[in-house]
Amino acid sequence: MDTLKVDVKNVLGTVTSEQIQALDPEATQGLEKLHKGTGLGSDFLGWVNLPTDTTDALVADIEECAARMRRDCDVVVAIGIGGSYLGAKAVIEALSDSFAMLRNDDERRCRVLFAGQNIGEDYLHELQDLLRDKKFGIIVISKSGTTTEPAIAFRLLKEQLESQLGKAEASKRIVAITDAKRGALRQLATEEGYKTFVIEDNVGGRFSVLTPVGLLPIAVAGFDIRALLEGARRMQEATTAADDSNPAFLYATTRNALYRAGKKIEILVNYNPKLHFFGEWWKQLYGESEGKDHKGIFPAAVDFSTDLHSMGQWIQDGERTIFETVLSVEASKFTTVIPSDAANLDGLNYIAGKRVDEVNKMAELGTRIAHVDGGVPNMRVIIPALKEEYLGELIYFFEKACGISGYLLDVNPFNQPGVEDYKRNMFALLEKPGYEAETAAIKAKL
């Protein structure tokens, strides 16, 4: 069976196999901490067995809710920030027609848009303007219901939906994904009678894409969440061994061997534009999990060959503190052949008759060779195709490797204390009740 693979041979000019394998005992301890719940952040390990623990009843409930929203809505706005939107956005973008927003040829299509991931006034104004003549629904995702960015978006869109439909009818078009018992959004959902799904206490936001947080928007967009979960289940089984047969184990030990050898920046590279938001999801997963105690590999992402014309120079010739992890997609969905041209003014007849994907793969191979020659080691994560099952594998693979890698760094991979600092300052500057002392202190700095 085709499945995700990891190839690390192009790092061996920078670190040796022995240096990678020297981390096996530490990685084994990290893997055991994930499986036994004995490490830092053990209260947030619900994602480890999530693929096999997810019940058919829950999946059926999500599918039924998604079908109703697709039937009743032209547009569904998923409101959330960080892990509450990036996972769903990554999967939807990877599976969607690149120009889906301009097509009107599928009666089953329901557009999924996103809000609450920024505080952009023009963005929100334009979104509300777009929705004025649309049948729309809302999926609001927040454990507390008080996170500033999504709370602003939900207040605006809730008011608009109630104005367009009336309060009773609007409540049928709103789904809340929130805490089981606590918080402002749970209280509101109970009072208004919203359909709800639960964010479990033991699953942190950046690990939540395989919960209703990600599964409902993905299902509303028309994609097969059962296949996504099946791929994740396969990868859950494939990442139990404490050796290199476990791709997450191999990836975690290799990237940490590179880090200890002075490679402080990891660049996630894709050669398929549909994977752009996968890079954004990956950046949050690793940046928020590992960047603590003045430690951690800095995660960056690029889209090749596009960014070879902007970032390529720095990667080839800049400071040698970087390594690359390349997402290689083996099979394209379509076949497009480059035609011959009699005049050949562009000089491309030498590749006439070749598929565009063949050219792209030679660009990938040539770039990997050039970068290795230039002192940039790279790994490959090989994905058979952009299909739900393989994206499920990829999601779980990166999550499992992130947990192992965080323990190799000797940090808690499942908290994010630094994220709160900007919030405290923002609340103080906005003079939020309860922040009077902070307001006085920060104004003294200005």
N, C-alpha and C positions, 0 to 999 in steps of 0.2 A: 504493500500500500504506500502511495506517495505520502510524504509527511515532511514537516519542517526539519532542516538539518543545519548544523553549525560547522563551518570550516575555519580553522585557525592557523593554517599553515603559513599565511603571509604575515604572521607576527614573529616568526621564529628567527628572523634576523635581528630582532630587538631584544626579545627574551627567549630563553631556551625552554624546551619541553620540561627539563628538570626544574627550572624556576617555576613554571606553571604547576607542575605536580607537587612541588614543595608546599603549595597552599592547600593540597587535598585534605590534610587533617583538620585545618581550620574550617574549610568549606563543609566537611562532613559534620562537624559540630554545628555549623550554621543550619544545615539541612535538618539535623535532628531537632534543633530548637524550633524550626517551623513545624515539623511533624508532631512534636511532643508538647509544644506550647510552653517551653521553658526559658525562652529568651526575652530580651527587652521588648516591650510592646506586645506581649502575648495575649492581651485582651483584644487585639485587632487581627486575629488570624482566621476569621470566618471565611475569608476568600480561599484559603488553602484547599479545603474540600468542597468548595462551593459548586463546582461542576457536577460532582456526583451527589451532592446533598440537595440540589435543586429538584423539587418534586414536579411530576407531570401535572399535578393539579395547579401549581403556581404558573407553569408555562401556559397551560390552557386558559387560565384566567387572564394572563397578559395578552394572549392572542385574541381572546374574545373582546377585551377592552380596546385593543388596537383596531380590530375589525369594525367596531362601533364608531370609533373616531374617524376612521377612513370613510365610512359610509356617510357620516354627518358633516364632515369638514372638508373644505378645500385645502386648508392650511392648519397645521398644528404647530404651535410655538412651544418648544421645550425651554423652560426657564431654569437656569442653573449656572454655576460657575465652577472652575477647576474640574475635579473628577466628576462633578454632576453634569458636565456637558461634553468634555473632551473625548471620552470613550465612545459615546454615541456618535458624535460628529466624525470621529476617525473612521468608524465602521461604515457609516452611511456614505461618506465621501469615497471610501475605497470601493464600494460596491455600486455606486450610482453612475449613470450616464453623465459624462462631463458637462453636458449641455442640457441636463434634465429641466432646469428652470425655464428654458426657452421652448420646451416641447409641450404640446397639448394633445398627444396622440394616444394617451393611455387613460381610459376612464377610471381605472382603479387607483391611479396615482394620487397620493395625498402628500403635499409638500411639507417637509419638516424644516422649520426655521428655528433659530436660536436667539434667546435674549437672556439678560441677566449675567452675561459673561463680561460685561463692560459697563461703564457709566457714561456712554456716549450719548449726549443729548440729541444730536442729529440722527444717530442710528435709531434711537427709540422713536423720534418723530417720524422718520421715514417708514419704520415698521408699522406704526399706528396708522399712517396714511395708507399704506398698502392694504391693511386689514379692513379698512372702512367698508369696502364693497365685497368682502370675502366672508364665506362661512368658515369661522375659525374656532379652534379649541386650544386649550392650554394644558400642558403637563408642567406642573411646578414642582421642582425638586430641591428640597432643603430640609435638613434634619431639624433645624431650629425654627425656620421661618423668619429669622431676623437678620440673616446675612445681608449686608447692605445692597450689593449689586442686584441679586435676584429679587430681593424684597421690593426695590424700586420698580423693577420691570413688572412684577406681578401686580403691584398696586395699580399701575397705569393700565395694564391689559385687562385685569379683572374689571376695573371700572368701565373700560370700553366695551367689553363683552356684555356686561350687565346692562349698559346703556342701549346696546344693539338688540338684545334678546329679552331683557327683563331678568330679574334676579333668579327666579325659579328655573327658567330654561337655561340660563348661563351656567348654573350649578351642575347641569347634566353634561356640560362640555368641558368641565375642569376636572383634572385628575391630579391628586396630590401624592407625591412620593416623599415620605417623611418618617419621623420617629413613630414607634408603635404606640406610645402613650403620652409623651411629653412634648412641649414646645408650642409656639404660637401657631404654626401651620397645622399641627394636629388638632388644636382647639378649634381653629377656623373650619377645617375640613369636617369635623364632627358637627359643628353648628350649622354649616351650610349643606351638609349631606353629599360632599364630594366623594367620588370613587377614590379609594386610596390603596397604595401599596406601601410596604414597610421597608425602610432602610435599617437593617439590623445593626445593633450596637457594636458588633464585633467585626464590621467591615468598614474600613476607612474609605473616604471619598475616592481617592485615586485608584483604589482596588475594586471599585464598585460597578465596572462596566458590565459584568456578567450577572448583576442583580437587576431588579426592575428599573433601576436608575438608567441603565443603558439599554436593557432589553425592550422596554416599552417604546421609546422613540425609534429604535431600529425596526421593530415590528410595524409601527405606524408607517414607516417609510417603505414597507412592503418586502422586507427581507426575512430570511428563514432563521429565526432565533433557535430552533431546535438543532439545525446544522451547526450554528455557532457554538452552542453548548456541547454538541457531540465532539467537535474539534478540541474544545477545552478539556473535555473528559479524557480524550486520547493523550493530550499533553500532560494532564495530571498523572496518568499512569506512567508516562514516559519519563517523568522527572522525580522518581522516587529513589533511584539508586545513587549511592555516593561515589560515583566514578564518571569517567568521560562518556559512558553510554547515555548519560543524562545530559541533554543539551544545555539545560539551565545551569547545571553544575560546571560544565566546561566553559560556558560564556562567563560565568561569575569569576571563576579562578583566573581565566585569561585576562579579563579586563583589570583585575586587581594586581596581577603580576605586572602588567603594563604600567599601572598607576605607581606601584612601588619602584618601577624603573624610571620614573620621572615623567611619564605620559599623563598629564593632569586633565586633559580635555578629551572627551569622546564626542566624535561627530557622527550622528546617525545619518547615513546617506541612502537616498532612494533614487532609482532611475525610472520611476513611474509616478507621474504627477498626482495620481489618485491617492498616494500615500503621504501627501503633505501633512495632513492632520494626524496621521499616525505618529509622525515625528513630534507634533505638538503634544500629543498624549504621553509619549515616551519621555519627553523632557520633564513634564510634571512628575511622572512616576519616579524617575531617578533623581531629579533635582530636589524634590520635596522629601524623598526617602533618605538620601545620602548626605545632603549638604548640611552637616551639623558638627559642632565641636571643632570648627575650623578644619574639617576634613571633607573629602568627597571629590569624585570625578565631576568636572563641570560638563553638563550635557548640552550639546548644540545639535542642530539638524540642518541639512541642506537638501535641495532638490536638484539632482543632476539630470541631464547635462546643463540645465538652465543656470545653476549657480557656479558652474565651471567658468562662466563668463563674468563672474563678479567675485566669488570667493576662491576660485581655483588658484589664483596667483599666491594668495596667502597660504593656502593649504600646501601647495607645492614647495614654496620657498620661504615661508615664514618661520617663526620660532618653533623648534622641534619638541613641542610639549603635547602633541596631539596624536590620537589614533582614530581610526575610522571603523565603524561597524556598518557594513553595506547590506541593505535589504535587497536581495536578488529575487525577482519574480520570474520563474522559469517559463511560464506559458501565458501569452496574451489571449484575450477573449476573441479578438477579431484578426483577420489577415488583411494587410494593406501592402501592395507590391509597388515599388518605385518604377514608374514607366520610363521608357527610352524616349529621347528627344533628338530629332534629326540634327538640329543646329548645335546642340550640346554646349550652349554658351555658358552654362553654369558648371560645366565639367563633371557632371554627375553620371554620365553614361557608364562609368566603370562599376557603379553599383545598381544599374538598371536591372530589373528582374529580381532583386533581393527584397525581402520583407523589411519594413521599417524596423521591426523588432530585432532583426539580425544586426542592423546598423547600430541600434541602441545597445545591444549586448557587446558589440565590439568597442563601443565607446566606454562601456563599463569596464571591460577587460583591460583596454589600453590605459584607462585612468588608474585602475588599481595597480598596474605594473609601474606606471610613472610615479605614483605616490609612494609605493614601497621603495622604489629606487631613490626617491627624494627624502627618505627617512621617516615616512608615515606608515607604520604598520596597519594592516587592516584585517578584520574578520569579515566573514560573510554569513548572513542568516538567509538560508535559501528557502523560498516559499514556492510551492508548486504552482499556485495560481491565486488570483484574487477572488476567492470564493469564501462563503461564510465559514465553512469548516476549517479552512486554513487560517483565517483571521482569528477564529477561536483558539487555535493552536498558538498563534503568535502572541495573543494577549496573555494567555496563561504562562507561556514560556517566559516572557519578559517579567511578569509578576513574580514568578517563582525565583528567577535569577536575581531579581531585585532584593528579595528577602535574604537570600544567601549572601549576596554582595554586601548588603548593609551590615550583616553580622561579621563579615570579613573585615570591614572597616571599623568594627567595634563601636557602632552607633545604634541607636534605636531606629529601625527603618520605618516605624509606623506612627511616629508623632511628627509635629511640625510647629515647634514653639516659635520659630522666627516669623511665621506668617502673621502672628498676632501683633507684631510691633507697628506695622503700618496702620492697622485698624485702630489701635489706641491713639495714635497721632491724629488720624482722620476724625475720630469721634471728638477728640479734644478741640480740634480746629473748628468743628461744626457746633461746638458747645452742646454736646449731647448731655441730657440730665444724668447726673451721677459721675460726670467727668470734670467737675469744677476745678479740682486741684490740678489735674493734668492740663486743663485749659490755661490756667494761670501759668503753669510751668512752661508750656510750649510757647505762649505769647511772649514770655520773657526772653526766649531765644530769638525771636523774630526782629 
